[in-house]
Every structure is written in structure tokens, then in C-alpha cells.
Amino acid sequence: KKKKAPRQRRFTIETYVIESILEEKNVSSKEKKIFLVRWIGWEDPTWEPLLLLKDTEALQNWKQARVQ
């Protein structure tokens, strides 16, 4: 019998859509910012780091709303 080739894992990148950013706060002594995010299709919002939201329309909207 021939040996079967090992199965390759298939990784998928799932995309989640931000409905809105609800709140912002600093955490730790390093002044890192986290944001409370409401996701489309999810019941509960989650706290997410700035790095995850970088270059998103939701973050731009949040910043603009804070300036006005």
C-alpha cells in the first residue's frame, strides 16, 4: 500500500464587521487604549486593542465624533 500524504490544514481568515465603537479606555501603566466594539451579528460587544482597529472606518468615525 502507498502511504497517504498528510492532510494539509486549511486556515481561513474570518472577517467580522464592526457596527460601532461604544467606548474607549486606557489600560495598564503603558497607556494602551482598548475599545468596546459592537459587532454586526454578535449580541455582546467585546473589548479590543487599538492594533486590531487600526485603519478601520469605525475608528475614524469614533475619532471624528470625539472632535466635534
Contacts in CASP RR format, 6 or more apart in sequence:
PFRMAT RR
TARGET T0000
AUTHOR 0000-0000-0000
METHOD contacts of the structure
MODEL  1
KKKKAPRQRRFTIETYVIESILEEKNVSSKEKKIFLVRWIGWEDPTWEPL
LLLKDTEALQNWKQARVQ
16 39 0 8 1.000
16 40 0 8 1.000
16 42 0 8 1.000
17 39 0 8 1.000
17 40 0 8 1.000
18 37 0 8 1.000
18 38 0 8 1.000
18 39 0 8 1.000
18 40 0 8 1.000
18 53 0 8 1.000
18 56 0 8 1.000
18 57 0 8 1.000
18 58 0 8 1.000
19 38 0 8 1.000
19 39 0 8 1.000
19 40 0 8 1.000
19 58 0 8 1.000
20 37 0 8 1.000
20 38 0 8 1.000
20 58 0 8 1.000
20 61 0 8 1.000
21 35 0 8 1.000
21 36 0 8 1.000
21 37 0 8 1.000
21 38 0 8 1.000
21 53 0 8 1.000
21 58 0 8 1.000
21 59 0 8 1.000
21 61 0 8 1.000
21 62 0 8 1.000
22 35 0 8 1.000
22 36 0 8 1.000
22 37 0 8 1.000
22 38 0 8 1.000
22 45 0 8 1.000
23 35 0 8 1.000
23 36 0 8 1.000
24 33 0 8 1.000
24 34 0 8 1.000
24 35 0 8 1.000
24 36 0 8 1.000
24 62 0 8 1.000
25 33 0 8 1.000
25 34 0 8 1.000
26 32 0 8 1.000
26 33 0 8 1.000
26 34 0 8 1.000
27 33 0 8 1.000
27 34 0 8 1.000
32 49 0 8 1.000
32 50 0 8 1.000
33 49 0 8 1.000
33 50 0 8 1.000
34 47 0 8 1.000
34 48 0 8 1.000
34 49 0 8 1.000
34 50 0 8 1.000
35 47 0 8 1.000
35 48 0 8 1.000
35 49 0 8 1.000
35 50 0 8 1.000
35 53 0 8 1.000
35 59 0 8 1.000
35 62 0 8 1.000
36 45 0 8 1.000
36 46 0 8 1.000
36 47 0 8 1.000
37 45 0 8 1.000
37 46 0 8 1.000
37 47 0 8 1.000
37 48 0 8 1.000
37 53 0 8 1.000
37 58 0 8 1.000
38 45 0 8 1.000
39 45 0 8 1.000
39 46 0 8 1.000
50 59 0 8 1.000
53 59 0 8 1.000
END
